[in-house]
Amino acid sequence: MQIIVVGCGKVGRSIVAQLSKEDSNNVTVIDTKAQIIRNISTNYDVMGIVGNGSSFTILDQADLAHADMIIAVTERDEVNLLTCVIAKLNNDKIHTVARVRSPQYAGELNKLQKGLNLTMTINPEMEAAKEISRLLNFPSAIEIFSFARNRIDLLRFRVPPISVLVGRSLKDIADLTTNLLVCIIERNSNIMVPNGDTVIQQGDVLTIISMPRDAQIFFKKIGVRTNKCKNVMIVGGGQLSFYLSKLLLNNHANVTIVEQDMKRCEELVDALPGVTVDCGDGTEKELLEEEHLENMDGFVACTGLDEVNAILSLYAMKHVTRKVITKVNHVDFGDVIEGLQLDSIVNPKELTAQKIVHYVRAAGNSMESNVETLYKLMNGRVEALEFLLEKESSIIGVKLVDLKLKPNVLIAGIVRDGKLIIPGGQDVFQVGDTVIVVTTHLGFREIFDILA
């Protein structure tokens, strides 16, 4: 696809990094800062243009007339919207994607999208708030990825130090894993696709796929509590905290926000009746003690500084009973952040990039299958994809044991009539199935990519 990316901040850079790895994409980047364009053009196989992406002259230089998609992710919502409108006026077939962050547009995204004829709008802070809310509602998980319109979950969780799972092989715990599949085991930064003889060790991170109800049953069997967090402290009062607080209030949680800017505190008090807002420095141990951190079962480090969030989270993990979530902004140091062994990490910019890259792949699908969902796991080393099999094809009706799959490809689940099938060798694909694939190969666009 011919793709134009306008705005090369952290989100734009992450999008370019992912899209440029896929041979089927030709990417042109536009930014007003020459140094940024030089850096991104040097590091990635893309063409760079210095200028204002909302200018038709600049877009014309980027060959707008032949572009398939434009992705506007500058820091200014109005520039992103105007860029997409100008692009659509001059190329009525182009897909237009705009990042829109301001809370004043939060309730109007659908109207904006329809009224301005946009293909997609995305709010990074809102997406991150939804992700954090889900984790607080299921605190046993490190990450939760949903498929089949939220009917199927892929969950990552760390095996507790004392657990009935430790020292047992997967085939020995078959009675605990009914309607559930252990897809991946992470051990000492290594990724394994396990078999029945694989023995679970203390500290392993397991990725499982199941229906939500079956996941609840599994965690109950292994003695892990899954009740949602009821008392949540958020340090930092930015846009993400605002969106998250509204979601938590809807889930009947008690929310405390700690923010040091008095003017912002006053805004939050007016906007969020029912939330306790404390004006102070959330990095001060004494303040956290005054706010009874030890009584919280959920904690979110949500300041604008990654290092502050990491330190806060490490401290909170010693005092908070259930869930600690760390917001990070940088996308280049994922391996460093992972090494800290924080509880759960949420990166709004990475979430935004993933959703946009998923849309790009879906737009280039074949007629036989469609990428419905795409997630990147383990710092981008693994992809989990959901394909919808819409038409008859060469893989329909063939037993899975007879399909020649690429190495490191796992067919994790088949969703048929709203129910999850944990596939065996004798199962077959049918038209209308949703197929969930987990793989270390990056860039799959259609179901046929799983074949050797």
C-alpha positions in Angstrom: 0.0 0.0 0.0 1.0 3.6 -0.6 0.8 5.2 2.8 1.4 8.8 4.0 2.2 9.4 7.7 1.8 13.0 8.8 3.5 13.7 12.2 6.6 11.9 13.3 6.5 12.1 17.1 6.5 8.9 19.2 3.2 7.6 17.7 4.2 8.4 14.1 7.6 6.9 14.6 6.2 3.7 16.1 3.7 3.4 13.2 6.5 3.9 10.6 8.7 1.4 12.4 6.1 -1.3 12.1 4.8 -0.4 8.6 8.3 -0.2 7.1 9.1 -3.7 8.1 6.3 -5.0 5.8 7.4 -5.3 2.2 4.0 -4.5 0.8 4.0 -1.0 2.2 5.6 2.1 0.6 5.7 4.8 3.3 6.2 8.6 3.0 6.5 10.6 6.1 5.8 14.4 6.6 6.9 16.6 9.5 7.6 20.2 10.0 11.0 19.5 11.7 13.9 18.7 9.3 15.9 16.9 11.9 13.1 14.5 12.7 12.7 13.8 9.0 16.5 13.2 8.6 16.5 10.8 11.6 13.5 8.8 10.5 14.6 8.6 6.9 18.0 7.3 8.0 16.6 4.6 10.3 13.8 3.4 8.1 13.2 2.7 4.5 10.8 5.6 3.9 10.7 8.8 1.9 10.7 12.0 4.0 9.3 15.4 3.3 9.7 18.5 5.5 6.6 20.6 5.6 3.0 21.1 6.9 1.0 18.0 6.3 -2.3 20.0 6.0 -0.9 21.8 3.0 -2.1 20.5 -0.4 1.2 21.5 -1.9 3.1 19.3 0.6 0.6 16.4 0.2 1.0 16.7 -3.6 4.8 16.2 -3.2 4.0 13.0 -1.3 2.0 11.8 -4.3 -1.4 12.1 -2.6 -3.2 11.3 -5.9 -1.9 7.7 -5.8 -1.9 7.1 -2.0 -4.1 4.4 -0.5 -4.0 5.8 3.0 -3.1 8.9 5.0 -2.4 8.7 8.8 -2.4 12.1 10.6 -0.9 11.8 14.1 0.5 15.3 14.8 0.2 16.8 18.3 -2.7 19.0 17.2 -6.2 17.5 16.7 -7.3 20.2 14.3 -4.3 19.7 12.0 -5.0 16.0 11.9 -8.6 16.5 11.0 -7.8 19.2 8.4 -5.1 17.0 6.9 -7.6 14.2 6.4 -10.3 16.4 5.0 -7.9 17.9 2.4 -6.6 14.5 1.5 -10.2 13.2 1.0 -11.2 16.2 -1.1 -8.3 15.5 -3.5 -8.4 11.7 -3.5 -11.9 10.3 -2.8 -10.7 6.7 -2.6 -8.1 7.3 0.1 -8.4 5.9 3.6 -8.1 8.6 6.3 -7.0 8.0 9.8 -6.8 10.9 12.4 -5.5 10.9 16.0 -7.9 13.0 18.1 -7.0 13.5 21.7 -8.9 16.4 23.2 -11.6 15.6 25.8 -13.9 18.2 24.1 -14.1 15.8 21.1 -14.3 12.6 23.2 -18.1 12.4 22.9 -18.2 13.5 19.3 -15.7 11.2 17.6 -18.5 9.2 15.8 -20.1 12.5 14.5 -16.7 13.9 13.5 -15.8 10.7 11.7 -19.1 10.6 9.8 -19.4 14.4 9.2 -15.8 14.8 7.9 -15.9 11.5 6.0 -13.0 10.0 7.9 -12.3 6.3 7.8 -11.0 6.1 11.4 -10.4 8.3 14.4 -8.4 7.2 17.5 -7.9 8.7 20.9 -4.7 7.3 22.5 -5.6 8.3 26.1 -9.1 6.9 25.7 -7.7 3.6 24.3 -5.2 3.4 27.2 -7.9 4.1 29.8 -10.0 1.3 28.4 -7.0 -1.1 28.6 -6.3 0.0 32.2 -9.9 -0.4 33.2 -10.0 -3.9 31.8 -6.9 -4.8 33.8 -8.3 -3.4 37.0 -11.5 -5.4 36.4 -9.3 -8.6 36.0 -6.3 -7.9 38.2 -4.7 -11.3 37.9 -3.7 -10.7 34.3 -0.6 -8.8 33.1 -2.3 -8.1 29.8 -5.7 -8.9 28.3 -6.4 -9.2 24.6 -9.9 -9.7 23.3 -11.1 -11.4 20.2 -14.4 -12.3 18.5 -16.1 -9.1 19.8 -15.0 -9.6 23.4 -16.2 -13.2 23.5 -12.7 -14.7 23.7 -9.7 -13.5 25.8 -6.0 -14.0 25.5 -4.5 -13.4 28.9 -0.9 -13.1 30.2 -0.3 -13.9 33.8 2.7 -14.6 36.0 2.7 -18.0 37.8 2.7 -17.2 41.6 5.7 -18.4 43.7 3.5 -20.8 45.5 1.1 -22.4 43.0 -0.4 -25.8 42.1 1.0 -25.3 38.6 4.7 -25.2 39.6 6.6 -28.4 38.7 3.8 -29.9 36.7 3.6 -30.5 33.0 0.7 -29.2 30.9 -0.6 -32.7 30.4 -0.7 -33.2 34.1 -2.9 -30.2 34.6 -5.4 -31.1 31.9 -8.1 -31.2 34.6 -7.5 -27.5 35.3 -7.5 -26.3 31.7 -10.8 -27.4 30.4 -11.7 -25.3 27.3 -8.5 -23.4 27.8 -5.1 -23.5 26.0 -1.7 -22.5 27.2 -0.3 -20.8 24.0 3.0 -19.4 25.1 5.4 -19.7 28.1 7.9 -16.8 28.7 10.9 -17.8 30.8 13.9 -15.7 31.4 13.1 -13.5 28.3 12.8 -16.6 26.1 9.5 -17.5 24.3 8.4 -21.1 24.1 5.4 -22.7 22.3 4.8 -25.5 24.8 3.7 -29.1 24.4 2.1 -31.5 26.8 5.5 -32.4 28.3 6.5 -28.8 29.1 6.9 -28.3 32.9 5.8 -25.0 34.4 8.3 -23.3 36.6 8.1 -20.6 39.2 8.2 -17.1 37.6 6.9 -18.3 34.2 4.6 -16.0 32.4 1.8 -18.0 30.7 -0.4 -16.8 27.9 -3.7 -18.6 27.8 -6.7 -18.4 25.5 -10.3 -19.1 26.7 -13.7 -17.7 27.0 -13.9 -15.2 30.0 -16.1 -17.6 32.0 -13.6 -20.4 31.6 -10.7 -18.2 32.5 -12.5 -17.3 35.8 -13.0 -21.0 36.5 -9.3 -21.7 35.8 -8.0 -19.0 38.1 -10.4 -20.1 40.8 -9.0 -23.7 40.5 -5.4 -22.5 40.9 -6.3 -20.3 43.9 -5.9 -16.9 42.2 -8.4 -14.2 43.0 -10.0 -12.4 40.1 -12.4 -9.9 41.7 -12.1 -6.4 40.3 -10.4 -3.6 42.1 -12.7 -1.5 44.2 -10.4 1.2 45.6 -8.0 2.7 43.0 -5.4 5.4 43.4 -4.2 7.3 40.3 -1.1 9.5 40.5 -1.2 12.1 37.8 -4.2 14.0 36.6 -3.8 14.2 32.9 -6.3 13.3 30.1 -5.8 9.6 30.6 -6.6 9.8 34.3 -9.8 11.8 33.4 -11.0 9.1 31.0 -10.0 6.3 33.3 -11.8 7.8 36.3 -15.0 8.1 34.3 -14.8 4.4 33.4 -14.0 3.4 37.0 -16.9 5.4 38.3 -19.2 3.6 35.9 -17.9 0.3 37.4 -18.7 1.6 40.9 -15.1 1.9 42.0 -13.8 4.4 44.6 -11.2 6.6 42.9 -8.6 8.9 44.3 -6.5 11.1 42.0 -3.3 12.7 43.3 -2.2 15.7 41.2 0.2 18.5 42.1 -1.1 21.3 39.8 -3.8 23.2 41.7 -5.6 24.5 38.6 -5.8 21.0 37.2 -7.1 19.7 40.5 -9.9 22.3 40.4 -10.8 21.2 36.8 -10.9 17.5 37.9 -13.1 18.3 40.9 -15.6 20.0 38.6 -15.5 17.4 35.9 -15.5 14.3 38.1 -18.0 14.5 40.9 -17.6 11.4 43.1 -13.8 11.3 42.6 -11.5 12.2 45.5 -8.9 14.7 44.2 -5.9 15.4 46.4 -3.5 18.3 45.4 0.0 17.2 46.2 3.2 15.5 45.0 2.3 11.9 44.4 6.0 11.0 44.5 6.2 11.9 48.2 6.1 8.8 50.5 4.4 10.8 53.3 1.5 11.8 51.0 0.9 8.3 49.7 0.8 7.1 53.3 -1.7 9.9 54.2 -3.9 8.8 51.4 -3.8 5.2 52.8 -2.0 3.6 49.9 -2.1 0.3 51.9 -5.9 0.3 51.7 -5.9 0.4 47.9 -6.3 -2.7 45.8 -5.5 -0.9 42.6 -2.8 1.7 41.7 -2.0 3.5 38.5 1.2 5.5 38.0 0.1 8.0 35.3 2.5 11.0 35.5 4.1 12.4 32.4 7.5 10.9 33.3 8.3 7.2 32.6 11.0 7.0 35.2 8.7 8.5 37.9 6.0 6.0 37.0 8.3 3.1 37.2 9.7 4.1 40.6 6.2 4.8 41.9 5.0 1.4 40.7 7.9 -0.5 42.3 7.0 1.2 45.6 3.3 0.6 45.2 3.9 -3.1 44.5 5.0 -3.5 48.1 1.9 -2.0 49.5 -1.1 -2.4 47.1 -2.9 -5.7 47.4 -4.1 -6.5 43.9 -3.0 -4.5 40.8 -0.3 -1.9 39.9 -0.3 -0.4 36.4 2.4 1.7 35.0 1.9 4.1 32.1 4.9 4.6 29.8 5.3 7.0 26.9 8.5 5.9 25.3 8.4 3.1 22.7 12.1 2.5 22.2 13.0 1.0 25.6 10.5 -1.7 26.0 13.2 -4.3 26.9 14.5 -2.1 29.7 11.0 -1.6 31.1 10.3 -5.3 30.9 13.4 -6.0 32.9 12.0 -4.1 35.9 9.4 -6.8 36.3 6.6 -4.3 36.8 3.1 -5.7 37.2 1.3 -4.3 34.1 2.5 -1.7 31.6 0.3 0.4 29.3 1.7 2.5 26.5 -0.9 4.8 24.9 1.3 5.6 21.9 2.0 1.9 21.3 -1.7 1.0 21.6 -2.5 3.7 19.0 0.2 2.4 16.7 -1.0 -1.2 17.0 -4.6 -0.2 16.2 -3.5 1.8 13.1 -1.2 -0.9 11.9 -4.1 -3.4 12.3 -6.3 -1.2 10.2 -3.6 -1.0 7.5 -3.4 -4.8 7.3 -7.1 -5.2 7.3 -7.4 -2.7 4.4 -5.1 -4.9 2.3 -6.9 -8.2 3.0 -7.7 -10.7 0.3 -11.4 -11.7 -0.4 -11.0 -15.1 1.4 -10.0 -13.9 4.8 -9.9 -10.7 6.8 -7.7 -9.5 9.7 -10.3 -8.7 12.4 -7.9 -8.1 15.2 -4.1 -7.7 15.7 -2.1 -7.5 18.9 1.6 -7.4 19.5 2.8 -9.2 22.6 6.1 -9.5 24.5 7.5 -6.2 23.4 6.5 -6.8 19.8 8.2 -10.2 19.4 4.9 -12.1 19.0 1.7 -11.3 17.2 -1.8 -12.6 17.9 -4.2 -12.2 15.0 -7.8 -12.9 14.4 -8.9 -13.9 10.9 -12.4 -14.1 9.6 -12.9 -16.8 7.0 -15.5 -15.2 4.7 -15.4 -17.4 1.6 -14.6 -20.8 0.3 -10.9 -21.4 -0.2 -8.2 -24.1 -0.4 -7.9 -24.4 3.4 -11.7 -24.9 4.1 -12.5 -28.4 5.1 -8.9 -29.6 5.4 -7.9 -31.3 8.7 -5.5 -29.2 10.6 -3.1 -32.1 10.9 -2.8 -32.0 7.1 -2.1 -28.3 6.8 1.6 -27.6 6.4 2.2 -24.7 8.8 5.2 -22.5 9.1 7.3 -23.1 12.2 6.4 -21.1 15.3 2.8 -20.7 14.1 0.1 -21.8 16.6 -3.6 -22.1 15.7 -4.8 -21.1 19.2 -8.5 -21.2 18.7 -11.4 -21.4 16.3 -14.6 -19.4 17.1 -17.7 -20.9 15.7 -21.3 -19.8 16.5 -19.9 -17.7 19.4 -18.1 -20.6 21.1 -14.4 -21.3 21.3 -13.0 -24.5 19.9 -9.5 -25.5 21.2 -8.3 -27.0 18.0 -7.0 -30.5 17.5 -5.5 -32.2 14.5 -8.8 -33.6 13.3 -10.6 -30.2 13.4 -11.3 -28.3 10.1 -12.0 -24.7 9.2 -15.4 -23.7 8.0 -16.7 -20.6 6.2 -17.7 -18.1 8.8 -15.1 -19.3 11.4 -12.9 -16.9 13.3 -9.4 -18.3 13.5 -7.0 -17.0 16.2 -3.3 -17.4 15.4 -0.3 -16.8 17.6 3.1 -16.5 15.9 6.6 -15.1 16.2 6.4 -14.2 12.5 5.6 -10.6 12.0 3.5 -9.1 9.2 0.8 -11.8 8.5 -2.0 -10.2 6.4 -4.2 -13.1 5.6 -4.8 -16.7 6.8 -2.8 -18.2 3.9 0.4 -16.6 5.5 0.4 -19.3 8.1 1.2 -22.0 5.5 4.8 -23.1 4.8 
